[in-house]
Amino acid sequence: MLLLARPSPSFQNPNTNLLQEALQYEGRTITSITFDPVRQPLTAEQLKARLPFDVGSTFHEHELRDAIQNLFASGRFADLAVDAEETPTGVALRFITQNAYFVGHVDISNIHQPPNSGQLISATKLRLGMPFVEADRNQAVESLKNLLRQNGFYHANVSARVEYRPSTEEAHLTFEGKSDGEIAFGALKGFLDVRYGARDGSACAEFSWEGHDENEPACGRGWVMIGTAGRLVGHFYIHNGDDSGFVCERG
């Protein structure tokens, strides 16, 4: 029977049902104490030191709450619950734990600049050594998208993956950007942000782009549509600079 779970408003002020479930074992002898999984971030001695009872002790509900608080105070657990099972001579306690993880590495790839790498890393709000929970990943993705929108990439897409390393309790995060394609025109290279619509009654793709021209920051816009013989025809503009029509065909 599950008695108490991680500290929360309901844990700090347990409801009547939880109290009744725990109190039914009040005064019983604790016949065993186990941890699940067997491999824990604390040693057996460290775990034992944080429990106000031992095998052979008399079970008291308030001591169980103290035990959970002591374990969480170590900072090594993200979630914790206690399962109690009645035995012929008392009650067996099983602590079910989930390790806490900390940010060990943050990597960002395939996201166009600007913003620069320092700004991108800062936008994730993930600092090395800080506790990591799953919600942090989603928050970081949204922050990166917002930063990219501020830089003109209104439909930027960012994915994230997390590699958990139990041996070091580290979470390694990788954020990867996905653009609508790239453009190269002489010494100019940039990433595209594409919208689809129509021009003169024909299907058309309009795009903005941002990148570098001879290593200098540059941006602009353009459009492209399907012409004759399967070719693409369009026009390309450099902001405050040159423009040119173009024709593309599959190589």
C-alpha positions in Angstrom: 0.0 0.0 0.0 1.4 3.4 -1.0 1.6 5.6 2.1 3.3 8.8 1.3 4.9 10.3 -1.8 7.2 13.3 -2.6 6.8 16.5 -0.6 4.0 18.7 -1.9 1.2 20.8 -0.4 -0.7 17.5 0.2 2.4 16.0 1.8 3.1 18.9 4.1 -0.5 18.7 5.2 -1.5 15.1 4.5 -5.1 14.5 3.8 -7.2 12.3 6.0 -7.0 9.3 3.8 -3.2 9.3 3.8 -3.1 9.7 7.5 -5.5 6.8 8.0 -3.5 4.6 5.7 -0.3 5.3 7.6 -1.9 5.2 11.0 -3.2 1.6 10.4 0.5 0.5 10.8 1.1 2.7 13.9 2.9 0.8 16.6 3.8 -2.1 14.4 7.3 -3.5 14.2 9.3 -2.6 11.1 10.4 -5.9 9.8 12.4 -4.7 6.7 13.5 -1.6 4.9 14.4 -1.7 1.2 15.1 0.8 -1.6 13.9 0.4 -5.2 15.9 0.5 -7.4 18.7 -1.3 -5.5 21.3 1.1 -6.9 20.9 4.4 -5.1 22.8 7.7 -5.3 23.6 7.5 -1.5 25.5 4.6 0.1 23.7 2.2 2.5 25.3 4.0 5.4 24.2 7.4 4.2 20.6 6.2 3.6 20.5 4.6 7.0 21.7 7.9 8.7 18.7 9.8 7.1 16.1 7.4 8.5 14.9 8.0 12.1 14.1 4.3 12.4 15.7 0.9 11.7 14.6 -2.6 11.3 13.1 -3.6 14.6 11.9 -0.1 15.4 8.3 0.7 16.1 6.5 2.4 13.2 5.3 5.9 13.7 3.6 7.9 10.9 5.4 11.2 11.8 8.8 9.5 11.6 8.0 8.3 8.1 7.3 11.9 7.1 10.6 12.9 8.7 12.4 10.2 6.8 11.1 11.4 3.5 12.0 15.0 4.3 15.5 13.9 5.3 16.0 12.0 2.0 14.8 14.9 -0.1 17.1 17.2 1.8 20.1 15.3 0.4 19.2 16.8 -3.0 19.8 13.5 -4.7 16.2 12.5 -5.3 13.7 14.0 -7.8 10.8 11.8 -6.7 10.1 9.4 -3.8 7.3 7.3 -2.5 6.9 4.7 0.3 5.1 1.4 -0.1 4.1 -0.5 3.1 3.2 -4.2 3.2 1.9 -6.0 6.2 3.8 -9.0 7.3 3.0 -11.6 9.9 5.2 -9.8 12.5 4.8 -6.2 11.5 5.2 -4.0 8.4 7.8 -3.9 5.6 8.7 -0.5 4.1 9.9 0.0 0.6 11.2 3.4 -0.5 10.7 3.9 -4.3 13.0 6.6 -5.6 13.9 8.5 -8.7 17.3 10.0 -9.0 17.8 13.7 -9.3 19.9 14.8 -12.3 22.0 17.8 -12.8 22.9 19.7 -16.0 26.2 18.3 -17.2 26.5 19.5 -20.8 24.5 21.7 -23.2 25.1 21.6 -26.9 23.4 23.6 -29.7 23.7 22.6 -33.3 22.3 23.6 -36.7 20.9 26.9 -35.4 21.8 29.8 -37.6 23.6 32.9 -36.3 22.9 35.5 -35.2 22.1 35.1 -32.4 25.6 33.9 -31.5 26.3 30.7 -29.6 26.7 32.5 -26.3 23.2 34.1 -26.6 21.7 30.8 -27.6 23.2 29.0 -24.6 22.1 31.8 -22.3 18.6 31.6 -23.6 18.2 28.0 -22.5 18.7 29.2 -18.9 20.4 25.9 -18.2 23.5 26.3 -16.1 26.0 23.5 -15.5 25.5 21.8 -12.2 21.9 23.1 -11.7 19.2 20.5 -10.9 17.4 19.3 -14.1 13.8 18.3 -14.5 12.0 17.4 -17.7 10.1 20.7 -17.7 13.4 22.5 -18.1 13.8 21.0 -21.6 10.5 22.3 -22.8 11.2 25.7 -21.3 14.6 25.8 -23.0 13.1 25.0 -26.4 10.5 27.7 -26.1 13.1 30.3 -25.0 15.3 29.4 -28.0 12.3 29.8 -30.4 11.5 33.2 -28.9 15.1 34.3 -29.3 15.1 33.2 -33.0 11.8 35.0 -33.6 13.3 38.1 -32.2 16.0 37.7 -34.8 13.6 37.4 -37.7 13.2 33.6 -37.8 9.5 33.5 -37.2 9.0 29.8 -38.0 12.1 28.4 -36.4 11.9 24.8 -35.2 14.0 23.5 -32.4 14.1 19.9 -31.1 15.8 18.7 -27.9 17.0 15.4 -26.6 18.4 14.4 -23.2 20.9 11.8 -22.4 20.7 10.7 -18.8 23.9 9.4 -17.2 23.1 7.6 -14.0 26.7 6.9 -13.1 27.4 10.7 -12.8 23.8 11.8 -12.2 24.2 14.2 -15.2 21.8 15.2 -17.9 23.4 16.0 -21.3 21.2 18.1 -23.5 21.4 18.7 -27.2 19.3 21.3 -29.0 19.1 21.1 -32.8 17.6 23.7 -35.1 15.7 22.9 -38.3 15.4 25.6 -41.0 13.5 25.7 -44.2 16.7 25.3 -46.2 19.8 27.2 -47.2 20.7 29.6 -50.0 24.1 30.1 -51.6 24.7 32.9 -54.1 28.4 33.6 -54.9 30.0 34.5 -51.6 26.6 34.8 -49.9 25.2 32.1 -47.7 22.1 32.1 -45.6 19.2 30.2 -44.0 15.7 30.5 -45.4 12.4 31.2 -43.7 9.8 30.3 -46.3 6.1 31.1 -46.7 3.9 29.5 -49.4 1.2 31.3 -51.3 0.4 32.4 -54.8 1.7 35.0 -57.3 -0.2 35.9 -60.5 -2.4 32.9 -59.9 0.4 30.4 -59.6 1.8 28.7 -56.6 4.7 30.6 -55.2 7.2 30.4 -52.3 8.2 33.7 -50.7 11.2 33.7 -48.4 13.3 35.8 -46.1 16.9 34.9 -45.5 19.6 35.7 -43.1 23.3 34.8 -43.2 26.6 36.3 -44.3 28.0 37.9 -47.5 31.8 37.7 -47.6 31.7 37.0 -43.8 29.7 40.2 -43.2 26.1 39.8 -41.7 23.5 40.1 -44.4 19.8 39.5 -44.9 17.1 39.9 -47.5 14.1 38.4 -49.2 12.9 36.8 -52.4 10.4 34.6 -54.2 10.4 31.6 -56.4 7.8 29.7 -58.5 7.8 26.8 -60.9 8.4 27.9 -64.5 8.6 26.0 -67.7 10.3 22.7 -68.1 10.2 22.2 -64.4 12.6 25.0 -63.7 12.4 27.4 -60.8 12.3 31.1 -61.5 12.4 33.8 -59.0 14.0 37.0 -57.7 16.5 37.5 -54.9 17.0 40.7 -52.9 19.8 41.8 -50.5 18.6 44.3 -47.9 20.0 47.7 -48.8 21.9 46.1 -51.6 21.7 44.4 -55.0 18.9 42.2 -56.4 18.8 39.7 -59.2 16.4 37.4 -61.0 17.4 33.7 -61.2 16.5 30.5 -62.8 17.2 27.1 -61.2 17.1 23.6 -62.6 17.9 20.3 -61.0 21.6 19.4 -61.5 
